[in-house]
């Protein structure tokens, strides 16, 4: 029983960590985008991925949001 409580608490803490990580990742993307040397198509894709990441964050899908934001950061070279 004690182990179950520890596992549930750990999962809850991990989801909170992802929830707080999303805005930080969005800020990094926002800061890098204006000076990034990207084609118009790549810049548009980064903006779309960033917007999708924010939508997923607001929907509580933090791991999916972080993955989407990671794709945007990869395009930016971050």
VENPE-V196640 format. One record per helix or strand of 2 or more residues. SS is the DSSP state (alpha for helix, beta for strand). FROM is the first residue (numbers start at 1). TO is the last residue. Records with the same first field share a line. If there is no record, write none. Layout:
SS->FROM-TO + FROM-TO
This chain:
alpha->2-33 + 40-58 + 62-76
